[in-house]
Amino acid sequence: MNSATHSAYPSQTLNLTLILETLKSGRMVVSVLELPDYQIEAETKEEAIASIHHQLSERFQNADVTVLELSIAIAPNTNASTNANTSNNPGTKLFGLYKDDPDFAEISAAIRAEREADDDTEVDPSMYLREKV
């Protein structure tokens, strides 16, 4: 896409990926993968490419194209049970909190049974309305 620029800025090269499709009518459709709003239909491949080139040249004639580099922290993909206290996720502090609690185990089993039930019946509601001892 070499073309003369009328911009006050130095020339920059922008490499774009064109998708070329032939319609049943024999006409060509060219679209720009990186810029989905740009699409041209023409009689021939050469006309379509020239047209999209002209359209993009006009669009970027007085524009400055720059790259934004952004560094982000990504948590390592580790086993949460072995690395719960070193994770950046505050919820991991709760992992294993009720692992030895028999009441929690009983409630968890009832919830699991309800989720895995093949019918529309519910687990006995008294499981959820236990009296405090």
N, C-alpha and C positions, 0 to 999 in steps of 0.2 A: 504494500500500500504506500508506495512512495508518491508523494504529491507535494507540490509547492505549497508552502504555508504562508498565509498572510498575517500571521500572528506576530506580536512583538516578542514572543518568547522563543527560546531556541527550540529546534525541532526535536521531537521525541518519537520513538517508535512504539506503537501499541500493536501487539500481535493479537489478532482475534481469530476465532475458529468459525468458519462458515459452514453451514449445513445446506447442501444442495439437494433439492428434490425435484424430480420430474413429475408433473401432473399427467393425468390420463390424456389431457388435451395436447400434451407435448410441451406446454409452457414450463418454464423453470421458476422455482421458488427458492430464494436464498434468504436464510435467516442467520443471525449472529448468535452463537451459543451463549456468549458472555453478556449479550444485551438483547434479551428476548423481545423487547419492543420494536426492534429493527428487523423488518422483513420486506422483501421486494419480490414481486412477480414480474417476469418479463418473457419475451419470446424465446430468447436464447440464454445459455449459461453466461456467455460473455457480457451480454446486455445487463443481466441481473447483477453480476459481480461489479460491473462498472457503475451501475446505478446505486448499489449499496455503498460502494466506495465513495461516490460523490456525496451521498446522504450523510455518511459518517464524517467525511472531511468537513462538510458544512457544520455539522454538530460540534466538532472539536476545534474548529478554526480559531476561536477566541477563548478556548478553555485550557486550563493547565491540568495535566494528568499527573498525579502523584501516587505513591504507594504508601499505605498506612501500615506500619508494622506494630502489632499489638502483642505484648507478652502477657500471658495469663498463667496462673498457677493451676496445675492439673494434679489432683490427688493420685498417688500411685494405686494401681490395681492390685490390692493386697487382700488377704483374708481378714475380714473385719473382726473375727473372734480372736485372732492372735495379735491384732494391731489396734484394738478398740480405744486404748487410751492415747495413742499417738495420732489418731485421725483428726482432721480439721472439722469433721462433722460433730456438732455437740450432741446429737442423738445417740452416738455410739457409746456414750457414757452409761446409757441405760441397758446396753446389751448384757444379758445374763443377770440382771438385777433380781429377777424372781425365779431363778433356776432351781433353787432348793425349797421353794414355798409350795407346800402341798395344796393349799387352797387355790393358788394360781394354776397349778397343774390340773386340778379338777375342773376349773372354769375353762381352761384351754381345751381340755378333752371334750367338754360339752359343746363348745363353739365349733371345734373340728367336726364333731359328729353331726351337728346341725348343717354345716357347710357341705358335708359329704353325703347327706341323706338323699335318697333317690325319690322321695315323695315330698308332698307339700306340708307335712306335719312339722310342728316345731318342737324343740326340746322343751321339757317341762319348765315353765316360767319360774317355778320355785327355785331353780338353780341360780337365777339372777337376783332373787329377793331373799337371800339368806339372812338370818338374824345374826346380829353381832354377839359374840360370846365374851 
